[in-house]
Amino acid sequence: MASISLRSVQKAYGDHAAVIRDVDLEIGEHEFCVFLGPSGCGKSTLLRMIAGLEDITDGDLLIDGKLSNDVPAAQRGVAMVFQSYALFPHMTVYENMAFGLTLAKTPKDVIDRKVREAARVLQLEALLERRPKALSGGQRQRVAIGRAIVRSPGVFLFDEPLSNLDATLRGQTRVEIARLHKQFDKASVVYVTHDQIEAMTLADKIVLLHAGADTAKYGSIAQIGAPLELYHRPKSRFVAGFIGSPRMNFLPARVVSCSAGSVQIALDGTGERLDMLLDGTALQPNQNVTLGIRPEHLEPAAADSGVQQIRRKVSLVERLGEHSYLHLDQPDSTTSHAALIAKAPGDHTPGSGETVAFNVPPALCHLFTEDGFAVPPAIINH
């Protein structure tokens, strides 16, 4: 069992700008922590620093309370599962899983017991005498996980372990990893992915790393929290736009009125006015802002539903069975906010060319200032 602490950790290569910037993070015992972000944001580098495969330029790494910056990788009590499986092609499944224990001169009876127990958990018992070339991608990944399990580490590190699998195998292996975590006793898991579905379904805690046009923020933490916290309460437009599929809709607007309990805005291009339950004390009338609303919260409805609405023409319908995604025309298609998507039930879907009223629930609206920060929830006096 082990906890992990990162204190003002930075990583730079030579004279180049840092790729990891001032990371402060606590990962507790038995916690499943996911490093999430687009390619190039530094998540794999951060994982490799914990593993001991990359040096730390500045700051401190503590594993189970012990300073570990200069501790060799083999002595950190961590086990890493790589994206590429990293299996020895000339060895059997049994030999691959036993390799680390054999190097450590573990007694043969202990090796055999641990390998066979891991094989049973991972449903690999019938494959122990096969070589990697005779296995499917999913089976190879399970062997790589088994090789980590037999070492009984305090920390499991996964570096995009599902990215080489097809969609069906990704789903199956994701479930297996979640099930295995429950059997890891007090071991922590740190898992790197760019796939938000993996992050949302596996994580106790998500660490979302910055990326985007502002290169000064690359490698820094955009937000840390439970999956639903990032989904429902994003602290910035970057977080709001990255978490969720399809992504959150963004519409340019200006502030009409604002108070501690509510904000009213007018949408650019249409002048439609919308109220939202947000703390507007830091805003000013006529200030430029961006409305954020998720597709599932933009509901097709009767014109007299009693909820504030916007009206848009449906330009395209994606029918997925249980539900459909409606692509809506925007009055001002020259803006960068042109794409607008709503989610509708699959059996009651408007057709292309129809003009439809959509509910915009005040409690489900998000608002972002020009610098990208989210306007906080309303202050409610009891």
VODRENRO-530277 format. One record per residue: residue number from 1; x, y, z of N, C-alpha, C in turn. Coordinates in steps of 0.1 Angstrom, whole numbers, plus 5000, padded with zeros to 4 digits. Each point is the difference from the previous one (the first is absolute). Layout:
! VODRENRO-530277
NUM  X  Y  Z  X  Y  Z  X  Y  Z $
...
END
This chain:
! VODRENRO-530277
1  5008  4988  5000  4992  5012  5000  5009  5012  5000 $
2  4995  5011  4993  5008  5012  4999  4992  5012  4996 $
3  5003  5011  5006  4994  5013  4995  5011  5007  4992 $
4  4996  5010  4992  5010  5007  4992  4997  5015  5002 $
5  5011  5007  5002  4999  5015  5001  5010  5006  4990 $
6  4994  5010  4992  5009  5008  4991  4999  5014  5005 $
7  5012  5006  5002  5000  5013  5006  5008  5010  4991 $
8  4994  5009  4994  5006  5010  4991  5009  4993  4990 $
9  4995  4989  4994  5009  4992  4991  5000  5006  4986 $
10  5012  5001  4994  5002  5005  4987  5010  4991  4992 $
11  4998  5001  4987  5009  4992  4991  5003  5009  4988 $
12  5013  5001  4997  5004  5007  4988  5011  4992  4994 $
13  5001  5002  4987  5011  4993  4992  5010  5011  4995 $
14  5012  5000  5007  5010  5010  4996  4995  5014  5002 $
15  5002  5008  4990  4996  5014  5001  4986  5003  4995 $
16  4993  4989  4996  4986  5002  4995  4990  5003  5012 $
17  4989  5005  4996  4990  5003  5010  4995  4987  5007 $
18  4996  5002  5012  4995  4988  5008  4988  4994  4993 $
19  5000  4986  5001  4989  4993  4995  4991  4996  5011 $
20  5005  5000  5013  4992  4998  5012  5002  5012  5008 $
21  4989  5007  5005  5002  5013  5007  4993  5000  5013 $
22  5007  5001  5011  4995  5002  5013  4988  4991  5004 $
23  5002  4987  4999  4990  4991  5002  5000  4996  5015 $
24  4988  5003  5007  4998  4996  5014  4988  4990  5000 $
25  5003  4989  5006  4990  4989  4999  5001  4990  5011 $
26  4989  4996  5005  5000  4989  5011  4992  4989  4994 $
27  5005  4988  5000  4993  4988  4996  5000  4990  5012 $
28  4989  4997  5005  4999  4992  5012  5000  4985  4998 $
29  5001  4992  5011  5000  4986  4999  4987  4995  4994 $
30  5002  4990  4991  4989  4994  4993  4992  5010  4991 $
31  5005  5011  4997  4993  5010  4992  5004  4997  4985 $
32  4990  5001  4992  5002  4999  4985  5000  5014  4994 $
33  5012  5004  4997  5002  5014  4995  5003  4999  4985 $
34  4993  5008  4992  5002  5000  4985  5006  5013  4996 $
35  5011  5000  4993  5006  5011  4993  4994  5001  4987 $
36  4992  5011  4997  4993  5002  4988  5004  5012  4993 $
37  5000  5000  4987  5003  5011  4992  5003  4996  4985 $
38  5000  5010  4991  5003  4997  4986  5015  4996  4999 $
39  5004  4995  4988  5013  4996  4997  5010  5012  5002 $
40  5011  4998  5006  5010  5010  5001  4999  5009  5013 $
41  4990  4997  5009  4998  5008  5011  5009  4997  5012 $
42  5007  4988  4999  5010  4997  5011  4996  4989  5009 $
43  4988  4993  4997  4995  4991  5010  5009  4987  5001 $
44  5005  4995  4988  5009  4988  5001  5013  5004  5006 $
45  5005  5012  4998  5012  5005  5006  4999  5000  5015 $
46  4988  5005  5005  4998  5000  5014  4999  4986  5006 $
47  4994  4991  4993  5000  4986  5005  5014  4994  5000 $
48  5008  5002  4990  5013  4995  4999  5009  5006  5011 $
49  4997  5012  5005  5008  5006  5011  4996  4992  5013 $
50  4988  4996  5002  4996  4992  5011  5007  4986  5000 $
51  5001  4995  4988  5006  4987  4998  5015  5000  5002 $
52  5006  5011  4998  5015  5001  5001  5006  4999  4986 $
53  4992  5000  4990  5006  5000  4986  5003  5013  4995 $
54  4996  5011  5006  5004  5014  4997  5005  5006  5013 $
55  5011  5008  4999  5004  5008  5011  4991  5012  5003 $
56  4999  5004  5012  4993  5012  5004  5009  5012  5000 $
57  4996  5010  4992  5009  5012  4999  4999  5008  5013 $
58  4988  5001  5006  4999  5008  5012  4988  4995  5008 $
59  4999  5002  5013  4989  4995  5008  5003  4987  5006 $
60  4990  4994  5008  5002  4988  5007  4989  4990  4997 $
61  5005  4987  4999  4991  4989  4999  5001  4991  5012 $
62  4989  4998  5007  5000  4991  5012  4991  4988  4997 $
63  5005  4988  5002  4992  4988  4999  4999  4994  5014 $
64  4988  4998  5005  4998  4995  5013  5008  5009  5011 $
65  5000  5013  4997  5006  5009  5009  5015  5002  5000 $
66  5006  4992  4991  5015  5001  4999  5004  5007  4987 $
67  5009  5009  5001  5006  5008  4989  5006  4990  4990 $
68  4995  5000  4987  5004  4990  4991  5006  5005  4987 $
69  5004  5013  5000  5005  5006  4988  5012  4992  4994 $
70  5009  4995  5009  5012  4993  4995  5000  4985  5003 $
71  4988  4995  5004  4999  4986  5002  4999  4993  4986 $
72  5008  4989  4998  4999  4993  4987  4986  4995  4998 $
73  4996  4999  4987  4987  4995  4996  4997  4987  5006 $
74  5009  4990  5001  4998  4987  5005  4997  5000  5015 $
75  5004  5010  5007  4998  5000  5014  4988  5009  5005 $
76  4992  5005  4991  4989  5009  5003  4988  4993  5004 $
77  4999  4987  4998  4988  4993  5004  4988  5003  4990 $
78  5004  5003  4988  4989  5002  4990  5002  4990  4988 $
79  4989  4998  4993  5000  4991  4989  4993  5007  4988 $
80  5006  5000  4989  4994  5007  4988  4995  4991  4989 $
81  4989  5004  4995  4994  4993  4988  5001  5009  4989 $
82  5007  4996  4989  5003  5009  4989  4989  4999  4989 $
83  4999  5010  4992  4991  5000  4988  5003  4989  4991 $
84  5013  4997  4998  5005  4990  4990  5001  4986  5005 $
85  4995  4998  5013  5000  4987  5006  5015  4996  5005 $
86  5010  5002  4992  5014  4997  5003  5002  4986  5005 $
87  4994  4990  4993  5002  4986  5004  5012  4994  4992 $
88  5007  4991  5006  5011  4993  4993  4994  4990  4991 $
89  5003  5001  4987  4993  4991  4990  5005  4986  5001 $
90  5012  4997  5005  5005  4986  5001  4996  4993  5012 $
91  4993  5007  5010  4996  4994  5012  4985  4997  5000 $
92  4996  4990  5007  4986  4996  5002  4993  5011  5008 $
93  4987  4999  5001  4992  5009  5009  5005  4998  5014 $
94  5001  4987  5004  5005  4998  5014  5013  5006  5003 $
95  5010  4999  4990  5013  5005  5002  5000  5015  5000 $
96  4992  5006  4992  4999  5015  5000  4994  5005  5013 $
97  4990  4994  5005  4994  5004  5013  5010  4998  5012 $
98  5008  4990  4999  5009  4996  5011  5013  5008  4999 $
99  5003  5007  4989  5013  5006  4997  5005  5008  5012 $
100  4992  5010  5004  5005  5009  5011  5003  4993  5013 $
101  4992  4990  5003  5002  4992  5012  5013  4991  4999 $
102  5002  4995  4988  5012  4992  4997  5013  5008  5002 $
103  5000  5013  4995  5011  5009  5001  5003  5003  5015 $
104  4989  5000  5008  5001  5004  5014  5004  4987  5008 $
105  5002  4989  4993  5004  4987  5007  4990  4996  5010 $
106  4987  5002  4997  4989  4995  5008  4999  4985  4999 $
107  4998  4993  5011  4999  4985  5000  4990  4995  4989 $
108  5003  4989  4994  4992  4995  4988  4986  4997  5004 $
109  4998  4995  5012  4986  4997  5005  4992  5012  5001 $
110  5006  5011  5005  4993  5013  5002  4996  5006  4986 $
111  5010  4999  4991  4998  5005  4986  4988  4992  4994 $
112  5000  4987  5001  4989  4992  4994  4987  5003  5006 $
113  4999  5002  5013  4987  5003  5007  4995  5014  4995 $
114  5009  5010  4999  4996  5013  4997  4996  5001  4985 $
115  5007  4993  4991  4997  5001  4986  4987  4993  4997 $
116  4998  4989  5007  4987  4992  4997  4988  5007  5006 $
117  5002  5007  5011  4989  5008  5006  4997  5012  4991 $
118  5010  5007  4995  4997  5011  4991  4994  4995  4987 $
119  5004  4988  4995  4994  4995  4988  4986  4996  5002 $
120  4997  4995  5012  4985  4997  5003  4992  5013  5000 $
121  5005  5010  5006  4993  5013  5001  4997  5006  4986 $
122  5011  4999  4992  4999  5006  4987  4995  4990  4989 $
123  4996  4989  5004  4995  4990  4990  5010  4996  4990 $
124  5012  4998  5004  5011  4996  4991  5005  4986  5003 $
125  4993  4992  5008  5005  4987  5004  5003  4991  4988 $
126  4991  5001  4990  5002  4991  4988  5010  5005  4990 $
127  5006  5011  5003  5010  5006  4990  5014  5001  5006 $
128  5003  4994  5011  5013  5002  5007  5011  4994  4992 $
129  4998  4990  4991  5011  4995  4992  5001  5006  4986 $
130  4991  5009  4997  5001  5007  4987  5010  5011  5000 $
131  5005  5004  4988  5009  5011  4998  4991  5012  4996 $
132  5006  5012  5002  4992  5012  4996  4994  5001  4986 $
133  5007  4994  4990  4995  5001  4986  4987  4992  4998 $
134  4998  4991  5010  4988  4992  4999  4988  5006  5007 $
135  5001  5012  5005  4990  5006  5008  4994  5012  4993 $
136  4987  5003  5003  4994  5012  4995  5005  5012  5008 $
137  4997  5012  4995  5004  5012  5007  4995  5001  5014 $
138  4988  4996  5002  4994  5001  5014  5007  4990  5009 $
139  5003  4988  4995  5007  4990  5008  5014  5005  5003 $
140  5007  5006  4991  5014  5005  5003  4999  5011  5011 $
141  4990  5008  4999  4999  5011  5010  4997  4994  5014 $
142  4992  4989  5000  4998  4994  5013  5013  4993  5005 $
143  5008  4995  4992  5013  4994  5004  5009  5011  5006 $
144  5000  5012  4993  5008  5011  5006  4995  5005  5013 $
145  4987  5000  5002  4994  5003  5013  5003  4989  5010 $
146  5000  4988  4996  5003  4989  5009  5015  5000  5005 $
147  5009  5004  4991  5014  5002  5003  5001  5010  5011 $
148  4992  5011  5000  5000  5010  5011  4994  4995  5013 $
149  4989  4992  4998  4993  4996  5012  5009  4991  5009 $
150  5007  4990  4994  5008  4990  5007  5010  5007  5009 $
151  5004  5012  4997  5010  5007  5009  4994  5006  5012 $
152  4987  5000  5001  4993  5006  5012  5005  5014  5003 $
153  5000  5009  4990  5006  5013  5003  4990  5009  5008 $
154  5006  5011  5005  4991  5010  5007  4993  5009  4991 $
155  5006  5001  4987  4994  5009  4990  5000  4994  4987 $
156  4989  5000  4993  4999  4995  4986  5000  5012  4991 $
157  5008  5000  4990  5001  5011  4990  4996  4995  4986 $
158  4989  5006  4994  4996  4996  4987  5001  5011  4990 $
159  5008  4998  4990  5002  5010  4990  4992  4997  4987 $
160  4988  5006  4999  4991  4998  4989  4999  4985  4996 $
161  4997  4991  5009  5000  4986  4997  4990  4995  4990 $
162  4990  5007  4997  4989  4995  4991  5001  5006  4986 $
163  5009  5009  4998  5000  5008  4987  5002  4991  4988 $
164  5007  4988  5002  5002  4991  4988  4989  4990  4998 $
165  4989  5001  5008  4989  4990  4998  4989  5006  4993 $
166  4992  4991  4993  4988  5005  4994  4989  5004  5010 $
167  4989  5006  4995  4990  5006  5009  4994  4990  5010 $
168  4997  4988  4995  4994  4989  5008  5010  4996  5011 $
169  5012  4997  4996  5010  4996  5010  5004  5011  5010 $
170  4999  5012  4995  5003  5011  5010  4989  5000  5011 $
171  4988  4998  4996  4989  5000  5010  5001  4988  5009 $
172  5004  4988  4995  5001  4988  5008  5012  5002  5010 $
173  5011  5005  4995  5012  5001  5008  4998  5011  5011 $
174  4993  5010  4996  4997  5011  5010  4993  4994  5012 $
175  4990  4992  4997  4992  4994  5011  5009  4991  5008 $
176  5010  4992  4994  5009  4992  5007  5009  5008  5009 $
177  5005  5011  4995  5009  5008  5008  4992  5006  5012 $
178  4988  5004  4998  4992  5005  5012  4998  4989  5010 $
179  4997  4988  4995  4998  4989  5009  5012  4996  5008 $
180  5012  5001  4993  5012  4996  5006  5004  5010  5011 $
181  4997  5013  4998  5003  5010  5009  4994  4997  5014 $
182  4988  4995  5000  4993  4996  5012  5007  4989  5007 $
183  5008  4992  4993  5008  4989  5006  5014  5003  5004 $
184  5004  5013  4997  5014  5004  5002  5003  5003  5015 $
185  4990  4997  5009  5002  5003  5014  5002  5015  5002 $
186  5011  5005  5004  5002  5014  5002  5009  5007  4989 $
187  5003  4993  4990  5009  5005  4989  4993  5012  4993 $
188  5008  5010  4997  4995  5011  4992  5002  4998  4985 $
189  4992  5006  4992  5001  4999  4986  5001  5014  4994 $
190  5010  5002  4991  5002  5012  4992  4999  4996  4986 $
191  4991  5006  4993  4996  4996  4986  5000  5011  4991 $
192  5007  4999  4989  5001  5011  4990  4991  4996  4988 $
193  4992  5010  4996  4992  4998  4988  4996  5014  4994 $
194  4997  5000  4987  4994  5011  4993  4985  4998  4998 $
195  4995  4988  5004  4987  4996  4998  4991  5004  5012 $
196  4991  5009  4998  4993  5005  5012  4990  4989  5005 $
197  4996  4991  4991  4991  4989  5005  5007  4992  5010 $
198  5012  4996  4997  5008  4992  5009  5002  5008  5013 $
199  5003  5013  4999  5002  5008  5012  4987  5001  5009 $
200  4989  5002  4993  4987  5002  5008  4995  4987  5006 $
201  5003  4989  4994  4995  4987  5005  5009  4993  5010 $
202  5013  5003  4999  5010  4994  5009  5004  5008  5012 $
203  5000  5013  4999  5008  5008  5010  4992  5003  5013 $
204  5007  5000  5011  4995  5007  5012  5003  5014  4999 $
205  5012  5003  4994  5005  5014  4998  5005  5002  4986 $
206  4997  5011  4994  5005  5003  4987  5009  5012  5001 $
207  5012  4999  4994  5009  5012  5000  5001  5004  4985 $
208  4993  5011  4996  5000  5004  4986  5011  5010  4998 $
209  5009  4997  4991  5011  5009  4997  4997  5009  4988 $
210  5006  5012  5001  4997  5011  4991  5007  4996  4986 $
211  4993  5004  4990  5005  5001  4986  4992  5010  4993 $
212  5005  5004  4988  4992  5009  4992  5009  5011  4995 $
213  4993  5011  4996  5007  5011  4993  5010  5007  5010 $
214  4997  5000  5013  5008  5007  5010  5011  4990  5004 $
215  5012  5001  4993  5011  4991  5003  5006  5002  5013 $
216  4998  5012  5006  5005  5002  5014  4994  4992  5010 $
217  4988  4993  4997  4994  4992  5010  5002  4985  4998 $
218  5007  4996  4989  5002  4986  4997  5007  4994  5012 $
219  4995  4988  5003  5006  4992  5011  4996  5004  5014 $
220  4991  5010  5001  4995  5004  5013  4986  4994  5002 $
221  4996  5000  5012  4987  4994  5003  4988  5009  4998 $
222  4991  4996  4992  4988  5009  4997  4990  4998  5011 $
223  4998  4988  5005  4990  4997  5011  5002  4986  5005 $
224  4998  4998  5013  5000  4987  5006  4987  4998  5007 $
225  4994  4988  4999  4988  4997  5007  4994  4987  4995 $
226  4989  4996  5007  4993  4989  4996  4994  5002  4986 $
227  4998  4989  4992  4995  5001  4987  4988  5009  4998 $
228  4989  4998  5009  4988  5008  4998  5002  5015  5005 $
229  5010  5002  5008  5003  5014  5004  5006  5007  4988 $
230  5009  4994  4992  5005  5007  4988  4989  5002  4990 $
231  4991  4990  4999  4989  5000  4990  4990  5011  5003 $
232  4996  5001  5013  4989  5009  5004  5005  5014  5004 $
233  5013  5000  5005  5005  5013  5005  5014  5003  4995 $
234  5001  5001  4987  5013  5004  4994  5005  5013  5004 $
235  5012  5002  5003  5005  5013  5005  5005  5009  4988 $
236  5000  4995  4988  5004  5008  4989  4994  4995  4987 $
237  5001  5008  4990  4994  4995  4987  5008  4989  4994 $
238  5013  4999  5003  5008  4989  4995  4995  4987  5006 $
239  4997  4999  5013  4995  4988  5007  4986  4997  4994 $
240  4992  5010  4999  4986  4998  4995  5000  4994  4986 $
241  5009  5005  4992  5000  4995  4986  5007  4987  4998 $
242  5008  4996  5010  5007  4987  4999  4992  4988  5005 $
243  4993  5003  5011  4992  4989  5007  4986  5000  4994 $
244  4996  4989  4995  4987  4998  4994  5001  4997  4985 $
245  4991  4991  4995  5000  4997  4986  4985  4997  4996 $
246  4995  5008  4990  5007  5012  4994  5003  5011  5010 $
247  5009  5008  4996  5005  5010  5010  4989  5011  5002 $
248  5002  5007  5011  4991  5011  5004  4998  5010  4988 $
249  4988  5005  4998  4998  5011  4991  5004  5013  5006 $
250  5006  5009  4991  5004  5013  5005  4994  5010  4991 $
251  4993  5010  5006  4994  5011  4992  5004  5013  5005 $
252  5005  5009  4991  5004  5014  5005  4988  5008  5004 $
253  5002  5008  5010  4989  5008  5006  5006  5012  5007 $
254  4991  5008  5005  5004  5012  5009  4991  5000  5012 $
255  5005  5006  5011  4993  5001  5012  4990  5011  4999 $
256  4987  4997  5004  4990  5010  5001  4999  5006  5014 $
257  4999  4991  5010  4999  5003  5014  5007  4989  5008 $
258  5004  5004  5012  5007  4990  5008  4999  5004  5015 $
259  4999  4989  5008  4999  5002  5015  5006  4987  5006 $
260  5000  4999  5013  5006  4989  5007  4992  4987  4998 $
261  4987  5002  4996  4991  4988  4998  4997  4996  4986 $
262  5003  5009  4990  4996  4997  4987  5007  5009  4990 $
263  5001  4995  4987  5006  5008  4989  4990  4998  4989 $
264  4998  5012  4993  4992  4999  4987  5009  5004  4989 $
265  5000  4992  4989  5008  5003  4989  4992  5001  4987 $
266  5005  5006  4990  4994  5001  4987  5009  4993  4990 $
267  4995  4991  4992  5009  4992  4991  5003  5009  4988 $
268  5012  5000  4995  5004  5007  4988  4993  4994  4988 $
269  4997  5009  4991  4993  4995  4988  4985  5000  5000 $
270  4994  4996  5012  4986  4999  5001  4994  5009  5011 $
271  5008  5004  5010  4995  5008  5011  4992  4993  5009 $
272  4998  4987  4999  4992  4992  5009  5006  5001  5014 $
273  4991  5003  5010  5004  5002  5014  4998  4987  5008 $
274  5010  4997  5008  5000  4988  5008  5004  5004  5014 $
275  4994  4994  5010  5004  5001  5014  5007  4988  5005 $
276  5009  5002  5009  5007  4988  5005  5004  5003  5015 $
277  5000  4989  5008  5002  5000  5014  5015  5000  5003 $
278  5006  5012  4998  5015  5001  5002  5003  5013  5008 $
279  5012  5001  5006  5004  5011  5008  5006  5011  4990 $
280  4992  5010  4997  5005  5010  4991  5007  5012  5006 $
281  5004  4999  5013  5005  5012  5007  5013  5005  4994 $
282  5007  4991  4993  5013  5005  4993  4998  5004  4986 $
283  4988  4999  4995  4997  5004  4986  4995  5014  4999 $
284  5000  5005  4988  4995  5014  4997  4990  4999  4988 $
285  4989  5009  5000  4992  5000  4989  5007  5003  4987 $
286  4996  4994  4989  5006  5001  4987  5014  4993  4999 $
287  5004  4993  5010  5012  4992  4999  4998  4988  4991 $
288  5011  4997  4992  4999  4988  4991  5002  4988  5008 $
289  4992  4990  4998  5001  4987  5007  4997  4989  4990 $
290  5001  4988  5004  4997  4988  4992  4990  4991  5008 $
291  4989  4997  4994  4991  4991  5007  5004  4985  4996 $
292  5000  4992  5010  5002  4985  4998  4988  4992  5004 $
293  4996  4991  4991  4989  4991  5003  5002  4987  4993 $
294  4999  4989  5008  5003  4987  4994  4988  4995  4991 $
295  5003  4992  4990  4990  4995  4991  4988  4994  5007 $
296  5003  4992  5010  4988  4993  5007  4992  5010  5008 $
297  5005  5012  5003  4992  5010  5007  4992  5009  4991 $
298  5003  4999  4987  4993  5008  4990  4989  4992  4994 $
299  4988  5000  5007  4989  4990  4997  4990  5006  4990 $
300  4997  4992  4990  4988  5004  4991  4988  5000  5009 $
301  4991  5010  4998  4988  5001  5009  4989  5008  4993 $
302  4988  4999  5005  4989  5008  4995  5003  5014  5003 $
303  4995  5009  4991  5003  5014  5001  4995  5006  5013 $
304  4990  4994  5007  4994  5005  5012  5004  4992  5012 $
305  5012  4995  5000  5005  4991  5011  5001  5007  5013 $
306  5001  5013  5001  5002  5007  5012  5014  5002  5004 $
307  5010  4995  4992  5014  5001  5002  5005  5010  4990 $
308  5010  5008  5003  5006  5009  4990  5005  4992  4988 $
309  5000  5006  4988  5003  4992  4988  5008  5009  4990 $
310  5006  4992  4991  5005  5006  4988  4994  4992  4988 $
311  4999  5006  4989  4995  4993  4988  5011  4999  4989 $
312  5001  4988  4995  5010  4998  4990  4995  4990  4989 $
313  5006  5001  4988  4996  4992  4989  5010  4988  5000 $
314  4994  4988  4998  5008  4987  5000  5006  4999  4986 $
315  5013  4999  5000  5007  4998  4987  5004  4986  4997 $
316  5002  4992  5010  5004  4986  4998  4996  4992  5012 $
317  4996  4987  4998  4996  4991  5011  5008  4988  4999 $
318  5007  4997  5012  5007  4987  5001  4992  4991  5008 $
319  4994  4989  4994  4991  4991  5007  5009  4988  5005 $
320  5000  4998  5013  5008  4990  5007  4992  4989  5007 $
321  4987  5000  4997  4991  4990  5006  4993  5006  5013 $
322  5007  4998  5011  4994  5004  5013  4998  5015  5000 $
323  5010  5008  4994  4999  5014  4999  5005  5005  4987 $
324  4998  5013  4997  5005  5006  4988  5007  5013  5004 $
325  5010  5004  4992  5006  5013  5001  4995  5009  4989 $
326  4996  5012  5004  4995  5010  4991  5010  5011  4998 $
327  5004  5002  4988  5010  5011  4997  4991  5012  4996 $
328  5003  5011  5006  4991  5011  4999  5007  5012  4993 $
329  4993  5007  4991  5005  5012  4994  5001  5011  5010 $
330  5011  5008  4999  5002  5011  5008  4998  5013  4991 $
331  4994  5010  5006  4997  5012  4993  5013  5007  4994 $
332  5011  4999  5007  5012  5006  4996  5010  4989  4998 $
333  5001  4994  4989  5008  4988  4997  5015  5004  4998 $
334  5003  5013  5000  5014  5005  4998  5008  4999  5013 $
335  4993  4998  5012  5007  4999  5013  5006  4987  5002 $
336  5010  4999  5009  5006  4988  5003  4991  4991  5009 $
337  4988  5005  5004  4991  4993  5008  4989  4994  4992 $
338  5002  4998  4987  4989  4997  4991  4993  4986  5003 $
339  5008  4990  5003  4995  4987  5002  4991  5000  5013 $
340  4988  4994  4998  4990  4999  5011  4993  4987  4999 $
341  5001  4992  5010  4994  4986  5000  4991  4998  5012 $
342  4988  4994  4997  4990  4997  5010  4998  4985  5000 $
343  4996  4994  5011  4998  4986  5001  4985  4998  5001 $
344  4994  4991  4992  4986  4997  5000  4997  4985  5001 $
345  4989  4996  5006  4996  4986  5001  4999  4994  4985 $
346  5005  4988  4999  5000  4994  4987  4987  4998  4993 $
347  4989  4998  5008  4987  4998  4994  4992  5013  4998 $
348  5005  5011  5004  4993  5013  4998  5010  5010  4995 $
349  5005  4998  4988  5010  5009  4995  4995  5009  4989 $
350  5002  5013  5001  4997  5009  4989  5008  4997  4988 $
351  4994  5004  4989  5007  4997  4987  5008  5012  4996 $
352  5009  4998  4990  5008  5011  4995  4991  5010  4993 $
353  5004  5013  5003  4992  5011  4994  4990  5005  5010 $
354  4996  4993  5010  4990  5005  5010  5006  5010  5009 $
355  4992  5010  5004  5004  5010  5010  4994  4995  5013 $
356  5009  4999  5010  4995  4993  5013  5004  5009  5012 $
357  4991  5000  5010  5003  5007  5012  5007  4991  5010 $
358  5011  5005  5006  5008  4992  5009  5000  5007  5014 $
359  4997  4992  5010  5001  5005  5014  5014  5002  5004 $
360  5003  5011  5007  5013  5003  5006  4998  5002  5015 $
361  5001  4989  5008  4998  5001  5014  5010  5009  5007 $
362  4996  5010  5007  5009  5010  5007  5010  4993  5009 $
363  4997  4989  5007  5009  4994  5009  5011  4992  4993 $
364  4998  4997  4987  5009  4992  4993  5009  5008  4990 $
365  4999  5013  5001  5009  5009  4991  5013  5003  5007 $
366  5010  5001  4992  5014  5004  5004  5003  5013  4993 $
367  5008  5008  5006  5004  5013  4994  5015  5001  5002 $
368  5007  5005  4990  5015  5001  5000  5003  5015  4996 $
369  5010  5005  5007  5004  5014  4997  5010  4999  4988 $
370  5005  5011  4995  5009  5000  4988  5013  4994  5003 $
371  5004  4999  5013  5013  4994  5003  4998  4985  5002 $
372  4988  4995  4998  4997  4985  5000  4996  4995  5014 $
373  4999  5008  5010  4996  4995  5013  4985  4999  5002 $
374  4995  4990  5007  4986  4998  5002  4995  5010  5011 $
375  4988  5005  4998  4993  5008  5009  4994  4990  5011 $
376  5002  5003  5013  4996  4990  5010  4985  4999  5002 $
377  4995  4990  5007  4986  4999  5003  4995  5011  5008 $
378  4987  5002  5000  4993  5011  5007  5002  4999  5015 $
379  5001  5012  5006  5001  5001  5015  4986  5000  5005 $
380  4996  4990  5008  4987  4999  5005  5000  5002  5015 $
381  4992  5010  5004  4999  5003  5014  4989  4993  5007 $
382  5003  4992  5010  4990  4992  5007  4995  5008  5012 $
END
